[in-house]
Amino acid sequence: MPAPDTAVLLVNLGTPEAPTPAAVRRYLAEFLSDPRVVALPALLWQPLLRAVILPLRGMRVAEKYASVWLPGGSPLAVHTRALADAVQLRLPQWRVACAMRYGTPPLREALEHLRAVGARRVLVLPLYPQYSTTTTASVADVAATVPGIDAVLVDDYHADARWVAAVAGSVREHRQTHGDVAHLLFSFHGLPQRLIDAGDPYQVQCEASARAIASALGLVDGAWSLAYQSRFGRERWLGPSTAEALDALAARGVRTVDVACPGFAVDCLETLEEVATMLATRFRERGGTLRYVPCLNATPAHADALAAIACRALGGTAA
């Protein structure tokens, strides 16, 4: 029987509404004002953010977004909507929607809308396979402040068997098309080292995800490695960086590298512009070929995995 009082809300990080400096500045202002992301006192951070960082980064980041923008919007927005639609087909008994922690549609407004149409229990499923205080915990912060909603949060799914199989299957399919004589590099989004030192489980979960996927692919040690991308600021971040890892592989004489990004549920600026374009160019200049493995996006295996996760959390079965 349908349960109209129950809903599933897929939550992604967010994206500008347009590939323009003004839209990028609005998005970055919200993102970088979250104390979960930047833990500096607001009195110190906000003047620097508004007067220096946003003016400098707005134009440059807008150009990057423009290089990957799709007719329906940013890749992250387009693929997240499509993924929500695919999960809805598998969960006809519940309403399925999507929201962004930063940008549009805002997480708080999405929860309030679900409440307005009768939902009282909402499974909040952040599209972050690995838990971090900078991402998942920030989603939980918002979900906990919306009255009249019993929010059930999925903390992570970094070792979920169906998700691991979906990622491994995407790599396997990629290699069936392009050949499998290549080193496999897993590239996860980076975090400042101080957060890991303070107990954030993100690094441990990234390593566990990579090992599980490599095992599902039957890869031996040395056939794969792990790195972290998208550094920001001057403090020490998790390493090695993806750029450093690729440089080291090139120096060893490795000429073909497959790069997969299993920390990203759908393709976005960080995968398409940073990895598939910028780092691919860097590796080519060092004599090699970087073959990017697309994110799971709205593939059937991905939607199946997320629907199964929702059913376990709420009780029920997928169509």
C-alpha positions in Angstrom: 0.0 0.0 0.0 1.3 3.5 -0.7 2.4 5.5 2.3 1.8 9.2 1.5 3.1 10.2 4.9 6.6 8.8 4.0 9.1 10.3 1.6 12.7 9.8 0.5 14.9 12.9 0.0 18.1 12.6 -2.0 20.5 15.4 -1.0 23.5 16.5 -2.9 26.0 19.3 -2.2 24.8 21.9 -4.5 25.6 24.0 -7.6 25.2 27.5 -9.0 22.0 28.2 -10.9 24.0 29.5 -13.9 27.6 29.5 -15.1 28.0 33.2 -14.4 30.3 35.0 -11.9 27.3 36.4 -10.0 25.6 33.0 -9.7 28.9 31.4 -8.7 29.5 34.1 -6.1 26.1 33.5 -4.6 26.6 29.8 -4.4 30.1 30.0 -3.0 29.0 32.6 -0.4 26.4 30.1 1.0 28.7 27.1 0.8 31.8 28.8 2.3 29.7 30.4 5.1 28.8 27.1 6.5 30.8 26.6 9.7 31.0 22.9 9.0 33.0 23.8 5.8 35.1 26.7 7.1 35.4 26.7 10.9 36.9 30.2 11.3 35.1 32.8 13.4 32.6 34.7 11.2 34.0 38.1 12.2 37.4 37.1 10.7 36.2 34.9 7.8 33.3 36.9 6.3 35.2 40.1 5.4 37.9 38.0 3.8 35.3 35.9 2.0 33.3 38.8 0.7 36.1 41.2 -0.2 38.8 38.8 -1.5 37.8 35.2 -2.2 34.5 35.7 -3.9 35.6 38.4 -6.3 38.7 36.5 -7.2 37.1 33.1 -7.6 33.8 34.1 -9.1 35.0 34.7 -12.7 37.5 31.8 -12.7 35.1 29.2 -11.3 32.3 30.5 -13.6 34.5 29.7 -16.6 35.0 26.2 -15.3 31.3 25.7 -14.9 30.6 27.0 -18.4 33.0 24.4 -19.9 30.8 21.5 -18.5 27.3 23.1 -18.4 24.5 21.1 -19.9 21.3 22.3 -21.6 19.3 21.4 -18.5 21.7 23.0 -16.1 24.8 22.0 -14.3 25.8 18.3 -14.5 25.3 17.9 -10.8 21.8 19.2 -10.9 20.8 17.4 -14.1 22.1 14.0 -12.9 20.7 14.4 -9.4 17.2 15.1 -10.7 17.5 12.1 -13.1 18.7 9.9 -10.2 15.8 10.9 -8.0 13.4 10.1 -10.9 15.0 6.6 -11.3 14.8 5.9 -7.6 11.1 7.0 -7.6 10.3 4.3 -10.2 11.7 1.7 -7.8 9.9 3.1 -4.8 6.3 3.8 -6.0 5.0 3.5 -2.4 6.9 6.6 -1.3 7.4 10.1 -2.6 11.0 10.6 -3.8 12.5 14.1 -4.2 15.9 15.7 -4.3 17.4 18.8 -2.7 20.7 20.6 -2.4 22.5 21.5 0.8 23.6 24.8 -0.9 21.8 26.4 -3.8 18.5 25.3 -5.4 16.3 23.5 -4.4 17.3 24.3 -0.8 17.2 21.4 1.6 15.1 23.3 4.2 12.5 24.3 1.6 12.3 20.8 0.3 11.6 19.4 3.7 9.0 22.0 4.4 7.3 21.2 1.0 7.2 17.5 1.9 5.6 18.4 5.2 3.1 20.6 3.4 2.0 17.8 1.2 1.6 15.4 4.1 4.9 13.7 4.7 5.7 13.2 8.3 8.5 10.7 8.0 11.3 11.5 5.6 14.4 9.5 4.9 17.2 12.0 4.3 19.7 10.2 2.1 22.8 12.4 1.5 24.5 11.4 -1.8 27.8 11.2 0.0 28.8 7.5 0.2 31.5 8.3 2.8 30.5 10.2 6.0 32.2 13.5 6.9 31.4 16.2 9.4 31.8 18.7 6.5 29.0 17.1 4.4 26.7 14.6 6.0 26.7 16.3 9.4 25.9 19.6 7.7 22.8 17.9 6.1 21.8 16.5 9.5 22.1 20.0 11.0 19.4 21.3 8.7 17.2 18.3 8.8 17.1 18.5 12.6 15.7 22.1 12.6 12.5 21.4 10.5 9.6 20.8 12.9 6.8 18.4 12.1 9.2 16.0 10.3 10.6 12.8 11.6 13.9 12.8 9.7 15.7 9.5 9.4 19.3 10.1 8.2 21.5 7.7 6.3 24.9 8.4 7.6 26.9 6.6 4.9 26.9 3.7 2.5 30.6 3.4 1.8 30.6 -0.4 2.2 27.1 -1.2 0.9 27.3 -4.3 -1.2 25.0 -3.2 -3.9 26.7 0.2 -4.2 30.2 -1.4 -4.3 29.0 -3.8 -7.0 27.5 -0.9 -9.0 30.8 1.0 -8.9 32.8 -2.1 -9.8 30.4 -2.8 -12.6 30.9 0.7 -14.0 34.7 0.2 -14.0 34.4 -3.2 -15.5 32.1 -1.9 -18.3 34.5 0.9 -19.0 37.4 -1.5 -19.3 35.4 -3.8 -21.6 35.0 -0.9 -24.0 38.5 0.7 -23.6 40.7 -2.2 -22.5 41.9 -3.2 -19.1 45.6 -2.7 -19.3 45.7 0.3 -17.1 46.3 1.3 -13.5 43.2 2.2 -11.6 43.3 5.3 -9.5 40.5 6.1 -7.1 40.2 9.9 -6.6 38.2 11.1 -3.6 37.4 14.7 -2.6 40.0 15.9 -0.1 39.6 17.1 3.4 41.9 19.2 5.7 44.1 16.8 7.7 43.1 18.5 11.0 39.6 17.2 10.6 40.8 13.6 10.3 43.1 14.2 13.3 40.0 15.3 15.2 38.2 12.0 14.5 36.4 12.5 11.2 36.0 8.9 9.8 36.1 10.1 6.1 39.6 8.8 5.3 39.0 5.4 6.8 35.7 5.1 4.9 37.3 6.2 1.6 40.0 3.6 2.0 37.5 0.9 2.8 35.4 1.8 -0.3 38.5 1.6 -2.5 39.5 -1.7 -1.1 36.0 -3.2 -1.5 35.7 -2.0 -5.1 39.2 -3.2 -6.0 38.4 -6.6 -4.4 35.1 -6.8 -6.4 37.2 -6.2 -9.5 39.7 -8.8 -8.6 42.6 -6.3 -8.6 45.9 -7.2 -6.9 47.9 -4.8 -4.8 49.8 -2.5 -7.1 47.1 -2.5 -9.8 45.3 0.3 -8.0 45.9 3.3 -5.7 44.0 6.1 -4.0 44.4 9.8 -3.9 42.5 13.0 -2.9 41.5 15.9 -5.1 40.1 19.5 -4.9 42.4 21.1 -2.3 41.5 24.6 -1.2 43.5 26.9 1.0 47.0 26.6 2.4 46.6 24.2 5.3 47.6 20.5 5.0 45.1 18.3 3.3 44.8 14.5 2.9 47.4 13.1 0.6 48.6 12.2 -1.8 46.8 14.7 -4.0 45.4 13.2 -7.3 47.8 15.5 -9.3 50.8 14.2 -7.2 49.7 10.6 -7.6 49.4 11.0 -11.4 52.8 12.6 -11.5 54.3 9.7 -9.6 52.7 7.1 -11.9 54.0 9.0 -14.9 57.5 9.0 -13.4 57.3 5.2 -12.9 56.5 4.8 -16.6 52.8 4.1 -16.3 51.3 5.3 -19.5 47.5 4.5 -19.1 45.5 5.3 -16.0 41.8 4.8 -15.4 40.5 7.3 -12.8 37.3 6.6 -10.9 35.7 9.0 -8.4 33.5 6.8 -6.1 33.1 9.6 -3.5 30.9 11.5 -6.0 27.4 10.1 -6.7 27.0 12.0 -9.9 29.3 13.8 -12.3 30.0 17.4 -11.5 32.6 20.2 -11.8 35.1 18.3 -9.8 34.9 15.1 -11.9 34.3 16.6 -15.4 36.5 19.7 -15.3 39.1 18.9 -12.7 39.7 15.2 -13.5 38.5 14.5 -17.0 39.8 17.7 -18.4 42.5 19.4 -16.3 44.2 16.4 -14.8 43.9 14.5 -18.1 45.8 17.3 -19.8 48.4 17.3 -17.1 48.9 13.5 -17.4 49.0 13.7 -21.2 51.8 16.3 -20.9 53.8 13.7 -19.0 53.4 11.2 -21.7 50.3 9.3 -20.5 46.6 8.8 -21.2 44.0 9.4 -18.5 40.8 7.6 -19.0 38.0 8.9 -16.8 35.4 6.5 -15.6 32.0 8.4 -15.3 30.2 8.5 -12.0 27.2 6.2 -11.5 24.8 9.0 -12.2 21.2 7.7 -12.9 22.3 4.2 -14.0 19.9 1.4 -13.1 22.5 -0.2 -10.8 22.9 3.0 -8.9 19.1 3.6 -8.5 18.7 0.0 -7.5 21.4 0.4 -4.8 19.9 3.6 -3.4 16.4 2.2 -3.4 17.6 -0.8 -1.4 19.3 1.4 1.1 16.1 3.4 1.5 14.1 0.2 2.0 16.4 -1.0 4.7 16.2 2.3 6.5 12.4 2.6 6.3 11.2 -0.9 6.0 9.7 -1.9 2.7 10.6 -3.4 -0.7 11.6 -1.8 -4.0 9.6 -2.4 -7.2 
